[in-house]
Amino acid sequence: MKNFITLIVLGALVFCAYSFYNKQEEDKFSLSGTVTVSDTRILKHAQAQNNTCSIIVKNEADVPVAIKRVINPTFPLEFKITPADMLVGEIEGNVKLDVQINSHGNLGVLKAGDIFGSANGMYANNSKDIVIDADKMTGKPKMASTRGNFFRTAAR
């Protein structure tokens, strides 16, 4: 009888420890989904070499709280944002997600040829299957002008 009670107590302790561990895992920050580029004209520019796709998580006050960067993305792009991508220690409340695709790597600075978009609505911690559509592009991308520079430099 004593062994039976010991076994029940041990089983209860294991169950409590397992429940506590699962609760800790659920509390960690996690968002996952897909970044799409629906316009085929924009898709060609979005998948160009040396582009960076930045998924920006903002709180309700539009302050960035996490950033996930992918270099040389191909679309549709699956993403998962984890605590390693966070800029702050803890996030409370719902968040919104934006995406910026560019070749210069600067966030918040839109230049000609930059592609951007956002997810519809607000999302809670541990949300899955979020779709972010990069459907806007600023201006037309421009090539750097090198006309005449090579020969002037080479002649010196």
N, C-alpha and C positions, 0 to 999 in steps of 0.2 A: 504494500500500500504506500509506503514511504517513497519507493522508487517511482511509482505512478504519479504522485503529487509533484515530485521533483521534475519529472518529464513534462508535466503540464505547465509548470512555472517556467521551465527552460523554453518550451515552445512559445509561451506568451511573450517572453523577453525577445526571442528571435523575431516574432511577428511585429512587436513594437519597434525594434531597430529597423526592420525592413520598411515599415510604414514611414518612419522618420526620414530614412534615406530617400525614399520616393518623393516625399514632400519637399525635401531640399532640392532635388533635381527639377521638380516642376516650378519652383520659385525662380530658377535661373532664367535670364532673359534670352528669348529666342524668337526670331521671325524668319519665315521661309516662304519662297514663292518663285515667281518667274518674271524676268524683264523681257518684254517683247518690243519689237519695232514693227508696227503695222504697215507703215508706208514703205513700199519697195524702193522708192527713190532715196529715202533717208537710210534704208538698210545698207546700201552700198557704202555710204560714208561712215555709218556706225561701225562696220566691221573692217574698216581700213587699218593698216598696220600702225602700231604705236599709239593706239587709242586707249583711253582709260575709261572704264565704266564705274562711276561712283554712285552707290546707293546710299542715300542720306536719310536717316531716321530723325524726325523732329518731334519735339513734344508739342503740347497744345498751344504753347506760346511761340511756336516757330523757331525754337532754339535747337540747333543740331545736338543730338545726344549720342549718335552712333554713326559710323561711316564704314561701309564695306567697299573696297576697291578691287577691280578686276582689270588686269592689263591684257590687251588684245582679246576682247570679248567676241564670242560668236553668239548669235541670237537664234532662237530664244535662249536666254541665260538663266539657269537655275541658280538661286542664291540661298544662303542661310546666314543670318546675322546672329552672332553669339556674344557672350560677355567680352570676348577678346576684342571685338569691334567697337566697344562702348567708349565714349569720351568722358562720361561721368560715372560715378560709382553706382547709382541706383536710379531707376526710372519708375515714376508713379503716374498712373493714368494712361490714357490712350495716346497713340503716336500716329503720325502720318509719314508716308514714304515718298521721296522724290528720287529721280535719277538724272544724272548729267553724264553725257558721253562727249569727250573732247580729246584733243591731242596735246594740249598744253598742261593739263594736270591741275590747274587752279580751279578751286570750287568757289562758286559765288560770283565769278567774273565770266560773263558771257561774251564770247567773241564770235565773229563770223564763222559759221560752220559747226558751232556747238549744237548738240542735240540734247533735248531734255524732255521730261514728262513727269507724271506723278500717278500714284495709285488713288483710286476713288475711295473717299471716306477715311475713317480713323480705325486703328487696329489695337487690340489688347495684346498684352504679353502672351507669348506662345501661339500666336496666330500662324496659320499655315495657308498655303495656296493663294497667297497674295499675288495679284497681277499688276505690274507697273508697266504702263505703255509709254515708251519714248516716242512721242508723236509730233514733236515740234523741233524746228531747226531755225537758228538765227542766221539770216542772210545767206549768201552763197560762200562756200569755202574758196579761199584764194591761195594761189601758189605764191611762194616767195619770189620776188622779182630779182633775177640775177643778170639781167640784160646789161652787158658791157662790163660788169664788175670783174669777171674772170680775166678778160684781156687786159684791163687796166692793171690789175694786180700782177698778172704774169709778165707784163712788160717792164715792171720796175726792177 
